[in-house]
Amino acid sequence: MTDNFIAFFYRERLLVAVVSLLIVAGGILALQRLNVDAFPDVTPVQVEIDTEAEGLAPQEVEQLITFPIENEMNGIAGVSRVESESKFGLSVVTVFFTDDTDIYFARQQVFERLGTAKEHIPAGFEPEMGPITTGTGQIYLYQIVGKGKSNQELRTIQDWVVKLQLRTVPGVADVLSFGGDVKQYQVIVDQQALVNYNITLKALFDAIQANNQNTGANFIEHGDEQYVVRGLGLVKDIEDIKNIVLDSRSGSPIRVSDVATVVVGNEIRQGAVTKNGQGEVVTGIVLKRINENTKQVIERLKEKVAEINKALPEGVTVVDFYDQAELVDNSVHTVVESLIEGELLVLVILILLLGDFRSSLITSAAIPFCMLVAFILMWYSGVSANLTSLGGLAISIGMMVDATVVMVENIYRHLEEHREHSMQAAILVAAQEIGRPMFFAILIVIAVFLPVFTLQGIEGKLFKPLAYAVTFSMIGSMLMALCIAPMLCALWLRLKKGEVRTNPIIGFVKRIYIPILNWAIAHRYLTLAIACGLIVWSVADVYILGSEFLPTIDEGNMLVRATMPASISLSRAIEISAQIEKTLREFPEVETVVAKIGRAELGGDPESVSNDEIYVRLKPKKQWTTAKTKDELVDAMRHRVEGFPGVQFNFSQVIQTRNDELISGINAQIAVKIFGEDQDTLRHVADQVKDAMSHVRGVEDLAVEQVAGEEHLEVDVDRDKIARYGLNISDVLEVTKIAIGGDEATDVLEGQRHFAIFVRLKEDYRNQVEKLADILIAAPVGGRIPLGQLATFRLSSGDAVVSRENSLRRVVVMCNVNGRDIGGFVHDAQQVVASQVKMPPGYFITWGGQFENQQKAVRRLLIAIPISLLLVFVLIYSCFNSLRNTLTIIFNIPIALVGSTFFLLISGFPLSVPAIVGFIAVFGVAVQNGMVMVSYINKLRGLGMDLREAVMTGASTRLRAELLSALIGSISLLPFIVSSGTGAEIEKPLAIVVVGGLVTRPIKIVILPMIYEWVESRASRKQLLAEE
């Protein structure tokens, strides 16, 4: 079949040339349209449900809002788990679906169930689905800068000008405002004035609500015309609010201004943003819609920002301080630069070993051609160009060019020997000679990557793009080797009849190789023993290596999380944050420091005021003076900030933090989750786990999730006492809410802008516990009763947050790992915790984070890789129809792993998912070249050559192709090993494993012919004995 396939395309060379040009053009077009990202989107299919519960403590939020929503979500088809957080004034429920669920279907199901959930939630609380974005969707952060403008004015510009305009940019899911003060009309009520005028706080509140509306009164006909009737009664300004009438006594109105002060103030908030320790700023966060091109969206945003800046008031501008485009550019640049360097090195090696410039150019053309084919298929399949997909192209450089190397080298050798009558016939015979084994070898390379396609969850989202890229490039390699390379050789190679060119490098290597091979065959049992010893050694290396999920990528920034006491006020948190920012700014490596305290609008990160997320933008490394590496700088910073009492620090990076949150819901590499019912018991067990883990080597940033320590002032209403006055609980607590916490009565419309009218008692009456008892409650039986006669006030400590997962409460002990592999750390920590912590009945522990994903990936690969090897076995057998040949080639695989494990060990990298993918690539390369060598030896034997002579001749003849394959594959990956650019950490272990497998190729090209000769000679002897 392959012979006819090659012959057809060789005859139709014009057609092949035209199709090749179309593929090149299509590849360039696909490259321009390809989605470009820094990393694959690892966000699981999830829907977030946010409910603002103003004034409610975490316990009430859990009972009244979170639990009813959770209960409804658990029954949806395709739901894998449900997580929730109940905090002061906020409920966040996240519903996770299986990977094969369409996100829009998931949102539709959640929306329908929310309708039922609302029936079980108290009136006034409205659950909302979060924006349809990704875990790393915060792609663009900016600041509103304006000299002479207050933070309130800047926030108003952000909310009603900038934010609305940026939402129109294609690809933007939402824009969140963070920082500054939201404008609000405030009615500050004088309690004594209410007493003097005998007016209740509730009556004041209701009067403001009733005096702010427009009404449509249909129309009237006046002659031949129709007049639309409008009833106008909207509040326009402060004076209108002041003049609202509350009551009338003896013909004299009592107005709002008589019992309250009306001012323009600031909305109560639970978050702020500060910068460089110099005070508060106003910022915006742009969220990217799911499946959008990050780089293109940011480019559109920057164009829109330039337009907005022209229309803003004089002196006000939008200035960005973080965008993912920089990370995208740096990551892609790292891979592209290494690819170009690898291509140039490949060309040099080809010229040196082939000794012919034209054949070297034809061979090296395989790399760009295969990549263009891959770009077409990636664009068609929706695979983005990112660190892992481009890394897949990088590791497959050797495999891309391998088939073409073998093809061109074989054609070149045939032309040198010139066995046929014409050059055209010689090329066709040479192509057909190795076409069948090359076809099956490429299929085998694709087959060995099938296990990567079986990965699920985050590990699948990370590495499936790599497998797709390799598969697509191998399709290009098949087209190039079997169809295009013979055509190019026919058109461009020029070799005089009978001209034999001897390459001095190949001649020198052969003079070393042939005696070694002769010795190995003569001492086959000793050689086999050495080979088996090397295999055992490589297996032992695996147990020494240690393990981790992914290497940490240097993003060029830091994200420092400062966790302060749970009961801290926002004003105090801002003061502490400013001090931390100034401390970090003392480092000359730091360019900008921006701190986000608490939470932004609904839809942002649901953080408490005690959480301070500090973004540290770093200068280029060449400008660093304090430290040479990122780890050294982090250690220096950690040592400097340790002096802040009561503050816990966690050092990470922006994307790394988001990915950690997606993996385990916690901003750390390791998450130990304790599940149970009682919060106090959970905290007690968590403290025990923390104490046990504190002695494990490598632990860093160890902390218990902050779930307690929030101070509560409880107003406990006495039911017997209120019954005497004919009062209900709601009568008392509604007035208490308005008096102490305040409440929005209605809005003031200023054109399209609207600002709340907020009613609250004067600070003197609500910020002192003893004066709260004087708040008056109007009784139906007449008179006004002080709150202190109806309720008891007491201080208590309560929960700061209640976290739940799959209907169970949980508390998390989290940490990072430094100076050792994550797998080894978790193994030691599990043993320590198991021996020192006794779990109460009904409580249990799970280990999550990166370790959990690594374990899932390994378990799945342990099943998928043997199945893949079985498929490889079937393909090899289909090619040769010989069990002996198949087993001989399969023996190459463990030999190839010898170099891979050794190189990984000496490089200091643990066994990670990228390294495992590298081992899979080594499987394919080991089989690919072994098939060609065995096929050629079989051909020589078929021509009547003696077994020993056929082995020696075949092995020495194929030596040049073997050397080319090994050198090209390894040298093309050297730029990735020495690279220090963004994202190089992911590529390095992968490249090291592949290079290690290729560098030890000389062992394989000695072992393979030796085993072939041994197996075939034994078979021949058995056959002779059987015949006798």
TITI-503434 format. One record per residue (C-alpha): x negated, y, z negated; residue in one letter. Coordinates in steps of 0.05 Angstrom, whole numbers, plus 5000, padded with zeros to 4 digits. Layout:
BEGIN
XYZa ...
END
This chain:
BEGIN
500050005000m 494650494981t 490650335044d 496650515088n 497951135045f 490851385054i 490751215128a 497151595142f 494852235109f 487952165139y 490952135209r 495552735194e 489953195172r 493353815199l 499553665158l 495253545096v 491654215107a 498154605114v 501254265053v 494854405013s 495155145030l 502555155009l 500754824943i 495255344932v 500055914947a 505455604903g 500455504846g 498356234848i 505656454848l 507355974791a 501356224751l 504056944756q 510956724733r 508656244679l 510756384608n 504556584568v 504156494493d 498756434441a 501555774413f 507355314431p 513755504397d 514155004340v 520655274312t 525654704299p 532754774323v 535655174266q 541155664250v 540456154192e 546556404155i 545657044115d 550657314065t 549657974029e 552357903958a 551158593930e 550258583855g 550857833844l 545557453805a 542356823835p 546856353795q 553256683820e 550556713891v 549255963889e 555955783859q 560456263897l 557156303966i 551355833978t 554455183956f 561055263996p 557055424059i 552254844048e 557954374036n 561154544103e 554654514142m 552753814119n 558153494162g 555953774229i 553553274281a 546053294293g 544253634227v 537653364200s 537453764135r 540254384102v 536054854059e 538255464020s 535756023976e 540156413928s 537057063905k 539457703873f 544657983922g 542957493978l 544656794002s 540656474058v 542755784084v 538555474139t 541454894179v 536354464215f 538354034275f 534953464311t 530153674367d 534853444423d 540453924400t 541754524444d 540955154403i 547255484431y 551254854416f 548454864345a 550455584335r 557355454362q 558354874312q 555855304254v 560355884275f 566455424275e 564755134206r 563555834178l 570955974188g 572655404141t 567155604092a 569956314086k 576356034056e 572255803996h 568256453988i 570757043948p 573757613989a 568858164008g 562957714026f 561757594100e 556857054122p 553057224186e 548756804231m 541657044237g 538657284303p 537156754355i 529656804348t 523756354329t 519556264267g 514056674299t 518957154332g 516357784297q 512257984358i 511858734350y 511359164288l 511259924291y 511460544248q 515461184256i 510561754245v 512762484237g 509163064204k 513563474159g 519162954162k 521662604100s 522161844097n 529761924098q 529462324163e 524661834194l 528961244173r 535061584205t 531261664270i 529160934266q 536260674252d 540061104302w 535161244358v 529060784363v 532460144339k 538460224386l 533960354446q 529259774432l 535059294427r 536459414501t 529759134521v 530658454556p 528157884513g 529258244446v 533757874397a 534158414344d 530458994313v 529959054238l 528659694199s 523959634139f 521760194092g 523860904081g 530461144052d 537361044082v 541561684079k 547661644035q 552962124008y 552962013933q 558562183884v 555162213816i 560662183765v 560562523697d 563662053647q 565362613598q 568963013652a 573262403668l 575162373594v 576663113592n 581263083653y 584162413633n 582362103701i 579861393709t 573761193750l 578060723791k 582861293808a 576961713832l 574461143875f 581361013905d 582461753919a 575961803960i 578061194000q 584961474013a 582462154037n 578061944096n 581761714157q 584261894226n 590961634250t 593861544319g 601161764324a 602361524395n 604562094443f 610062604457i 612762854522e 612563604532h 615663814597g 612163444653d 606263264609e 604562754557q 600662944494y 596862414454v 597862554380v 591862494334r 592162554259g 585362834236l 583162714165g 575962454167l 570962724118v 565763144155k 560963394101d 559563464027i 564664024019e 570263574045d 568363043993i 568163553937k 575063823956n 578663143952i 584363213903v 584762713846l 590762983809d 594763623797s 596163933728r 601064513723s 600064673796g 592564673791s 588864123831p 583463703799i 578163573852r 572263103858v 567663693846s 570863783777d 568663103752v 562562933796a 556663203833t 556463053908v 549463023939v 545862713998v 541562163967g 538161503983n 541360823987e 539560303934i 534359843965r 530659203952q 524659333996g 519359834017a 513259884063v 506760224044t 500460334085k 493160394067n 494960563995g 497361254017q 504761184003g 511060944036e 512360914111v 518160744157v 517160134202t 520959694250g 520458954265i 522158694335v 524557974339l 523657604404k 529457194432r 528056454435i 524856174499n 522656864522e 515757034549n 512157374491t 507157754533k 512458024581q 517158224525v 511558614491i 509758954557e 517059174565r 517159414493l 511059844503k 514060154565e 520460294527k 516660594468v 513161064516a 519961294541e 522761374471i 516761784448n 518162294502k 525262394475a 523862404400l 523763054360p 517263444364e 511863124321g 515462454314v 512361844349t 512861094349v 506060774334v 505060014335d 500559674284f 501558944304y 503458574367d 502457854387q 500158054456a 493158154428e 493157454400l 495957174465v 490657524506d 485057294460n 487456574458s 488356534534v 481756894545h 478156384502t 480755804544v 480156144612v 472956374598e 470955674578s 474455384640l 470655854686i 463955694652e 465554954656g 467155004730e 460455344745l 456654814705l 460354274743v 458254564809l 450954584787v 451153854765i 454453644830l 449153984872i 443553674831l 446152964833l 449552944901l 443953344934g 448853644984d 452054324978f 458154175022r 460053544986s 458953894920s 463754454940l 469053954963i 468453584897t 468654214854s 474754454892a 478653904856a 478754314792i 482354934817p 486854514861f 489054054805c 490254644760m 494654984812l 498654344818v 499254334742a 501555064741f 507054914792i 509654324751l 508854704685m 512955284712w 518254804740y 518554424674s 518755044630g 512054894596v 508555544576s 501155704585a 498655694514n 492855454472l 494754714474t 497154664546s 491055034572l 486954604525g 489953994560g 487454264626l 480654374594a 479653674568i 482153384634s 476853754676i 472653134676g 478652694693m 481053184747m 474453164783v 472852444767d 477052134822a 474552634873t 467352524851v 468151774861v 471551884929m 466652394957v 460652014930e 463051374963n 464351735029i 457552065025y 454151395012r 457751065070h 455651635115l 448451555092e 448550815108e 452950945170h 455550235173r 461250405220e 461050625292h 463651335279s 463651835223m 471251875222q 471851125214a 466551115160a 470351625119i 476951235125l 473550575106v 470150905046a 476651205022a 480550565029q 475050174994e 476250514927i 483350774939g 487050214903r 482750224839p 482950984838m 490450994845f 491350514786f 485950874746a 489751534750i 496151184731l 492550904671i 490051594650v 497351824651i 499551204614a 494651304556v 497751994543f 504651704536l 503851644460p 503252404455v 510152454487f 512952034429t 510952554377l 516952904345q 518053524304g 512754054298i 507053584319e 510953414382g 512254144399k 504854284390l 501853724431f 507053534483k 505054134525p 497953854525l 500353174549a 504653504603y 498653914626a 494153304631v 499552894667t 500853454717f 493453554730s 492552804742m 498052834794i 493953374827g 487752934820s 491252364856m 493252824914l 486353124917m 482452464916a 486852044961l 489552555010c 485553205012i 478352994997a 477852515057p 480853065102m 475753585077l 470053095085c 472152955157a 472553705172l 466453955136w 461253435120l 455553405170r 450652825167l 446352565224k 446951845243k 442251405203g 439951985159e 438851745088v 437652265034r 434352014970t 435952404908n 429752424863p 433852484800i 438151884817i 432051494838g 428651644771f 434751434731v 435450794772k 428250604757r 430050624683i 437050344688y 435649704728i 430449404680p 434949564620i 440849224654l 436548614672n 434248564599w 441448634574a 443748074619i 437847634599a 439247764525h 446847794529r 448247534459y 443648034427l 446748584469t 453648354449l 451648354376a 449049064382i 455549274417a 459848954364c 455549274310g 456649954341l 464149834344i 464349644271v 460250264254w 465050714292s 471050414255v 467450534189a 466351264210d 473851364214v 474551234139y 468951724124i 471752294167l 477652504124g 483952774156s 488053404167e 493953614210f 490954194248l 484554604242p 485655314217t 485555814274i 482256494263d 487556994286e 483257604273g 487657834215n 489757654145m 496357604109l 495457674034v 501457483992r 501557813924a 506857523877t 508457973818m 512757843756p 519857663776a 523058223735s 518658783764i 522059413790s 521159653861l 517760303838s 512659913797r 511559413853a 510059993900i 504860263851e 501359593844i 501559473919s 498260153932a 492559953885q 491659283920i 491559633988e 486260113965k 482059543938t 482459174005l 481059804043r 474359854007e 471759294052f 468559584115p 471359004155e 478459244144v 481759704195e 488959764170t 492959504111v 500559494113v 504559204055a 511758974060k 514958933990i 521458573981g 526158494040r 528458884100a 535358864129e 539658244134l 536357764183g 529257894159g 525157494109d 529457394046p 524157603997e 524857893926s 521858553902v 516458143866s 513757913934n 508658353968d 506558124038e 500258514057i 498058514130y 490558644137v 488058814206r 480658664214l 475458994257k 471558584309p 466558104276k 460558464305k 462259054259q 462558624196w 457458744141t 460258434077t 460857734105a 459057334166k 465056864167t 472456934153k 471956454094d 466456874062e 470657504071l 476757174040v 472656943980d 469957643970a 476857943974m 479857423927r 474357573876h 475758323882r 483258283871v 483157783814e 483258353764g 490558523775f 494158233714p 500357803726g 499357793802v 498157143840q 494857183908f 495256733969n 490756874030f 493156644098s 494456934168q 500657184204v 502056594251i 499256084202q 504056334149t 510056284196r 508055584217n 507155364144d 514155634130e 516955244189l 513354604166i 515454604093s 519255254079g 513255474036i 507655964053n 502055464038a 498654854068q 501054364015i 508054363984a 509653893927v 517253893921k 520553683856i 528053513863f 533253473809g 539253813778e 537154243719d 532954853734q 529354853666d 527354123674t 524954253745l 520554833721r 517754403665h 515853833712v 513054343762a 508454633708d 506053923692q 504553793766v 500854453771k 496554293711d 494853603739a 493053873807m 488754433780s 482953943768h 482953653839v 476953863881r 478654353937g 484954643907v 486055383920e 491755883910d 495255383865l 501955643840a 509055443822v 514455763865e 517156363827q 524056143805v 524756433735a 523057063696g 528557523721e 531457933663e 539157963660h 543758423623l 550158033613e 556958363602v 561257823570d 568558023570v 572757803510d 579157513537r 583057583472d 581358323466k 583258503537i 589858123529a 591958603474r 591559183523y 594758813582g 588158813621l 585458283669n 578158083677i 578158413746s 580559073716d 574559093670v 569158823716l 571159243776e 570359883736v 563859603708t 561259473778k 562860173802i 560260513739a 553660143733i 551859863801g 555960333843g 560160173903d 561360443973e 568160773978a 568060954052t 563661254107d 562161954134v 561761954210l 556662424242e 557862314315g 555961584327q 552161544261r 555661334198h 553261414126f 556361114063a 559861504007i 557261173944f 560661253877v 556761153812r 556161423741l 550761923724k 544161603706e 544761823633d 550961393625y 548560763660r 541160673647n 541760593571q 544959973544v 548060333484e 551560833529k 554660293573l 559260143516a 562460843526d 564960693597i 572560783594l 577460273621i 584660493635a 589660033601a 596559893630p 599659993562v 596760693560g 590261003537g 583060883554r 578860363519i 571260383515p 567859793549l 564259643483g 570859443451q 572558953506l 565858623521a 559258423489t 552458623519f 546358173514r 539658093547l 537357423575s 532257123622s 534956773683g 533156483750d 529956933802a 531756443857v 535355783864v 532655363921s 536354753948r 534954224000e 539953714024n 544653903967s 539353823912l 535954363873r 528354383881r 522254743855v 515754743894v 508454723872v 504355003928m 496955073944c 491855143999n 485754694009v 478654954017n 472054584027g 474953894042r 479953534087d 487353584070i 488552834074g 483252674023g 485653233977f 492852983979v 490652273965h 486852493902d 492452963881a 497752413888q 493751953843q 492752483790v 500052693790v 502451973787a 498051823727s 499252463688q 506452673703v 512352253679k 518652403719m 525352443681p 530951993707p 534252273769g 528252703788y 523252553843f 517352853882i 515852913956t 509453163988w 510453644045g 506754154087g 501353994138q 499853324105f 507053094116e 506753264191n 499952924198q 502652294167q 508752304212k 504352384273a 499651824253v 505351344237r 508551474305r 501851414342l 500250754307l 506450474341i 505850844408a 498350734421i 498649964420p 504749994467i 500750464512s 494749994512l 499449424531l 501849844590l 494549974608v 493249234605f 499049104653v 496649644702l 489549374703i 492148664713y 496648914770s 490549214804c 485948604799f 490748014787n 485247744742s 485547654667l 477947624662r 477048284698n 482448604656t 479448394590l 472448604614t 474949314628i 479149354564i 472749204524f 470249884549n 475150254504i 472150094435p 465150214464i 467250914485a 469751064415l 462750954386v 460351634410g 466851984395s 467051794321t 459551934313f 460052624345f 466152794302l 462452574240l 456152974251i 460153594272s 463653594204g 470753584232f 475853134199p 480552694238l 486253144260s 491753104312v 487453464364p 481852954351a 486752374359i 489052674426v 481652704445g 480951964430f 486951824475i 483352204531a 477151784520v 481351154529f 483351384598g 476451594620v 473350944596a 478250524637v 478150964699q 470750874717n 470550154693g 475849964744m 471850264802v 465549894783m 468949224774v 472649324840s 466149454877y 462648854846i 468548414866n 468048684937k 460648504941l 462047804916r 467547754968g 462347905021l 458447294998g 453447614951m 450947204892d 453947384823l 447547654792r 445748034855e 452748314862a 452748554790v 445848884797m 447449194865t 454449424846g 452249724780a 446250084810s 450450334869t 455850604824r 450650924778l 450851604812r 458451644806a 458051424733e 452851954717l 456752484754l 463052314716s 459552314648a 455652954660l 461453334691i 466353124637g 461553294580s 458153914606i 464854224628s 467054184555l 460754484525l 463555194530p 469454974487f 464754684434i 460455304429v 466155804436s 467956234377s 473956594407g 481056584381t 483955884383g 477255544393a 478455164328e 483954754361i 479754584422e 473254414387k 475053744354p 478653534418l 472553714461a 467553404412i 471252734414v 471552724491v 464252944498v 462152404448g 465651874488g 462452114553l 455352204526v 455251474505t 457151274576r 450150984587p 451850444535i 458150274574k 454750224642i 450049714612v 455149324571i 460549284625l 456248944680p 453148494627m 459948264602i 462448184673y 456447744691e 457247334626w 464747224634v 464347054708e 458346584700s 461946214645r 468146164689a 463845904747s 460645374702r 467445144676k 469945104747q 464044674769l 464944214709l 472344144726a 470743974798e 465743444776e 
END
